[in-house]
Amino acid sequence: MIKILEIISVSIIPFIISIILIHGYIKGVNLYDCFVEGAKEGFKTAIRIMPYLIAIFVAIGIFRGSGAMDILTDLLSPFFNLINIPKEVFPLIIMRPISGSGALGIVEDIVTTYGPDSFIGRVASTMMGSAETIFYTMAVYFGAVGIKNSRHTLKAALISHIAAVIASVVVCSLVFR
């Protein structure tokens, strides 16, 4: 079974690319011109969102470097203890909506310190896969299309983040304890 999965995982991307190329050829699409046009659009989008990305990265650096994360973790600690969320994952809960790479670094530290099969490691891994980098995603997508007013997006995204945190702890408590 493992050998079959290895064969599928190695061949699936070339297979999909081949299907796309064959389909385009059959439909009479000039594949090279379409590729070049898509690459031009991608480059234009990257240039358009650059200021938003720089702003997010600077804000993350200030947040982490100033010690604000430690202060916020200390402030929220009593509340999270009430609902049985391990204090070791507090930095992840705070960082995940802000930065995917920062959150990944925190997960790496948690897994290295407590082990991947520990309850804390499993909760951190589940949280990492259950939540999104809200502010980064909003900056990229809203910046790419020029949206200035996010309306209810931020509120809904933060509510989904809280739901993901609680669900991660509940599911890991039911499955792994």
VODO-589709 format. One line per field, with one value per residue (C-alpha): x, y, z; residue in three letters; residue number from 1. Coordinates in Angstrom, 1 decimal. Example, Ala and Ser with C-alpha at 12.3 -4.5 7.8 and 13.67 -1.06 7.14 Angstrom:
2
xx: 12.3, 13.7
yy: -4.5, -1.1
zz: 7.8, 7.1
resn: ALA, SER
resi: 1, 2
***
This chain:
177
xx: 0.0, 2.8, 4.5, 1.3, 1.0, 4.6, 4.0, 0.8, 2.5, 5.4, 3.3, 0.2, 1.7, 3.2, -0.1, -2.2, 0.1, -0.1, -3.9, -3.9, -1.5, -3.4, -6.8, -5.3, -3.9, -7.2, -9.1, -6.6, -5.3, -1.9, -0.4, 2.9, 1.1, -1.3, 1.5, 3.4, 0.2, -0.4, 3.2, 2.8, -0.4, 1.2, 4.2, 1.8, -0.1, 3.1, 4.2, 0.7, 0.6, 4.2, 3.4, 0.8, 3.3, 6.0, 3.5, 2.5, 6.2, 7.1, 4.2, 5.1, 8.6, 7.5, 5.0, 7.5, 10.5, 8.7, 7.7, 4.0, 3.5, 4.8, 2.6, -0.5, 0.3, 0.5, -2.8, -4.7, -3.2, -5.9, -8.7, -7.1, -6.4, -10.1, -10.9, -7.9, -5.8, -2.2, -0.2, 2.6, 0.4, -0.6, 2.1, 0.8, -2.8, -1.6, 0.8, -1.2, -3.6, -0.6, 2.1, 2.3, 6.1, 6.1, 3.5, 5.5, 8.5, 6.5, 5.2, 8.7, 9.8, 6.9, 7.4, 11.2, 10.6, 7.6, 7.8, 5.4, 3.4, 2.9, -0.5, 0.9, 2.6, -0.6, -2.7, -0.1, 0.0, -3.8, -4.1, -1.5, -3.6, -7.0, -6.4, -5.4, -3.0, -5.9, -4.0, -1.5, -4.3, -6.4, -3.4, -2.6, -6.0, -7.6, -4.4, -4.4, -7.8, -7.7, -10.3, -10.0, -13.1, -13.0, -16.5, -17.2, -14.2, -12.0, -14.7, -15.7, -12.1, -11.3, -14.4, -13.3, -9.8, -11.3, -13.5, -10.4, -8.5, -11.3, -12.0, -8.3, -8.2, -11.5, -10.7, -7.2, -8.6, -11.1, -8.7, -5.4, -6.1
yy: 0.0, 2.4, 1.7, 2.5, 5.8, 6.7, 6.0, 8.1, 11.0, 11.1, 10.9, 13.0, 16.5, 15.5, 13.7, 16.8, 19.0, 16.6, 16.6, 20.4, 20.6, 17.9, 19.6, 23.0, 21.4, 19.7, 23.0, 24.9, 27.2, 28.8, 27.4, 29.4, 32.7, 31.9, 30.9, 34.2, 36.3, 34.5, 35.1, 38.9, 39.1, 37.3, 39.7, 42.7, 41.3, 40.7, 44.3, 45.6, 43.7, 44.5, 47.5, 45.4, 42.6, 45.0, 46.6, 43.2, 42.0, 45.3, 45.0, 41.4, 42.4, 45.2, 42.9, 40.2, 42.4, 44.7, 41.9, 42.6, 38.8, 37.9, 40.6, 39.5, 35.8, 36.7, 38.7, 35.9, 33.1, 33.0, 32.8, 30.0, 28.1, 28.1, 26.3, 23.9, 25.3, 24.5, 27.7, 26.5, 27.1, 30.7, 32.2, 30.1, 31.2, 34.8, 34.5, 32.2, 35.0, 37.3, 35.3, 31.8, 31.6, 33.0, 30.4, 27.6, 28.7, 28.5, 25.0, 23.8, 25.0, 23.3, 20.0, 20.2, 20.9, 18.6, 16.1, 15.5, 12.8, 14.9, 16.4, 19.9, 19.0, 17.5, 20.5, 22.8, 20.8, 20.6, 24.4, 25.1, 23.1, 24.4, 28.2, 30.7, 33.7, 36.2, 39.5, 38.2, 36.7, 39.8, 42.0, 39.9, 39.3, 42.6, 44.4, 42.6, 43.8, 47.1, 46.6, 49.2, 48.4, 44.8, 45.1, 41.9, 39.9, 40.5, 39.8, 36.6, 35.5, 36.1, 34.2, 31.3, 31.4, 31.2, 28.3, 26.5, 27.0, 25.6, 22.7, 21.8, 21.5, 19.6, 17.2, 16.5, 16.1, 13.5, 11.6, 11.8, 11.9
zz: 0.0, 0.9, -2.5, -4.3, -2.5, -3.3, -7.0, -6.9, -5.1, -7.5, -10.6, -9.8, -10.6, -14.0, -14.8, -14.0, -16.0, -18.9, -18.8, -18.9, -21.8, -23.8, -23.1, -24.2, -27.4, -28.2, -27.7, -30.0, -27.3, -27.8, -24.6, -24.7, -25.1, -22.3, -20.0, -20.8, -20.2, -16.9, -15.8, -16.7, -14.6, -11.7, -11.8, -11.9, -8.9, -6.9, -7.5, -6.5, -3.2, -2.2, 0.0, 1.9, 2.5, 3.7, 6.1, 7.5, 8.0, 9.7, 12.1, 12.9, 13.6, 15.9, 17.7, 18.4, 19.1, 21.5, 23.9, 23.3, 22.6, 26.1, 27.7, 25.8, 26.7, 30.4, 30.3, 28.6, 30.7, 33.4, 30.8, 28.9, 32.1, 32.8, 29.5, 29.7, 26.8, 27.5, 28.2, 26.0, 22.9, 23.8, 21.5, 18.7, 19.3, 19.2, 16.2, 13.9, 12.6, 12.1, 10.5, 9.1, 9.2, 12.8, 13.8, 12.1, 14.1, 17.3, 16.4, 15.6, 19.1, 20.8, 18.9, 19.6, 23.3, 24.1, 21.3, 18.3, 20.2, 23.4, 24.0, 23.6, 20.3, 19.0, 20.0, 18.4, 15.2, 15.0, 15.6, 12.9, 10.4, 11.6, 11.4, 8.8, 8.7, 8.7, 8.5, 5.9, 3.8, 4.0, 3.1, 0.0, -1.4, -0.5, -1.6, -4.9, -5.9, -4.1, -1.4, 1.3, 3.5, 4.8, 6.4, 8.3, 7.0, 10.0, 12.6, 10.9, 10.4, 14.1, 15.2, 13.0, 14.5, 18.0, 16.9, 15.4, 18.7, 20.8, 18.4, 18.3, 22.1, 22.3, 19.5, 20.9, 24.4, 23.1, 20.9, 22.6, 26.4
resn: MET, ILE, LYS, ILE, LEU, GLU, ILE, ILE, SER, VAL, SER, ILE, ILE, PRO, PHE, ILE, ILE, SER, ILE, ILE, LEU, ILE, HIS, GLY, TYR, ILE, LYS, GLY, VAL, ASN, LEU, TYR, ASP, CYS, PHE, VAL, GLU, GLY, ALA, LYS, GLU, GLY, PHE, LYS, THR, ALA, ILE, ARG, ILE, MET, PRO, TYR, LEU, ILE, ALA, ILE, PHE, VAL, ALA, ILE, GLY, ILE, PHE, ARG, GLY, SER, GLY, ALA, MET, ASP, ILE, LEU, THR, ASP, LEU, LEU, SER, PRO, PHE, PHE, ASN, LEU, ILE, ASN, ILE, PRO, LYS, GLU, VAL, PHE, PRO, LEU, ILE, ILE, MET, ARG, PRO, ILE, SER, GLY, SER, GLY, ALA, LEU, GLY, ILE, VAL, GLU, ASP, ILE, VAL, THR, THR, TYR, GLY, PRO, ASP, SER, PHE, ILE, GLY, ARG, VAL, ALA, SER, THR, MET, MET, GLY, SER, ALA, GLU, THR, ILE, PHE, TYR, THR, MET, ALA, VAL, TYR, PHE, GLY, ALA, VAL, GLY, ILE, LYS, ASN, SER, ARG, HIS, THR, LEU, LYS, ALA, ALA, LEU, ILE, SER, HIS, ILE, ALA, ALA, VAL, ILE, ALA, SER, VAL, VAL, VAL, CYS, SER, LEU, VAL, PHE, ARG
resi: 1, 2, 3, 4, 5, 6, 7, 8, 9, 10, 11, 12, 13, 14, 15, 16, 17, 18, 19, 20, 21, 22, 23, 24, 25, 26, 27, 28, 29, 30, 31, 32, 33, 34, 35, 36, 37, 38, 39, 40, 41, 42, 43, 44, 45, 46, 47, 48, 49, 50, 51, 52, 53, 54, 55, 56, 57, 58, 59, 60, 61, 62, 63, 64, 65, 66, 67, 68, 69, 70, 71, 72, 73, 74, 75, 76, 77, 78, 79, 80, 81, 82, 83, 84, 85, 86, 87, 88, 89, 90, 91, 92, 93, 94, 95, 96, 97, 98, 99, 100, 101, 102, 103, 104, 105, 106, 107, 108, 109, 110, 111, 112, 113, 114, 115, 116, 117, 118, 119, 120, 121, 122, 123, 124, 125, 126, 127, 128, 129, 130, 131, 132, 133, 134, 135, 136, 137, 138, 139, 140, 141, 142, 143, 144, 145, 146, 147, 148, 149, 150, 151, 152, 153, 154, 155, 156, 157, 158, 159, 160, 161, 162, 163, 164, 165, 166, 167, 168, 169, 170, 171, 172, 173, 174, 175, 176, 177
***
